[in-house]
Amino acid sequence: MASGRCICGAVSFEVDVPLRDVHLCHCTECRRWAGHVWAATAAPFAELRFTEDSGLRWIDSPDSAHDARRGFCAECGSSLFWQIPDSETVSIAAGCLDEPTGLKTVREIWTESAGDYYR
């Protein structure tokens, strides 16, 4: 089982199925959302069980090519989730997971959009 939470604990969750290994997204929107590269794992949304969701808010992702939505904690501002509408899968910020994760980074996407301050 995997678990994770925001900084303040107003959003915490568990996932009982294996998580996908981590993908790094360098697109402009993800960099603005995360403050740098968006590092995310994924799981079926139906397997994401919230043990606390008082701070959870969802917003439409305005520049998303997929009309996605993003989940965050309204209390502390932690960036937590990304999901395409009607998708069975939700992306989960790798940085909010409790260790040990057992995950590794296996893919990078939108590298042509990477910031000019890193390679």
C-alpha positions, 0 to 999 in steps of 0.5 A: 500500500502507498500513502501520501499527504499534503504538507499540513495533513488536510489532504491524505490518501492511500492507494492499495494497488501498485503505483506506476513509476515516475514520469517527469513533465517539463511542460510550461503549465506543470512547471508553473504548477509545481514550481519546477518539473512535475514528478508524478506517479499514477494509479486508478482513480477508483483505488485512491482512498482519501483518509482526509480531504477537508483541504482538497480542491480541484481546479480546471487546468487552464492550459492543458491540451487534455482539459485536465483538472488539478487537485491541491490542498486549499489549506497549505497549497500543496500540488497533489493531483492531475487528471484528464476528465473521464479518465480512470487514472489520476496522476499523483505528485511523487513528492507527496508520497510517504517513503519508502516508495519503491519507485524510480523515474522512468520517463520525461515528457515535454522536454522541449518546453523545459525552463531555460535555467536547467538542462 
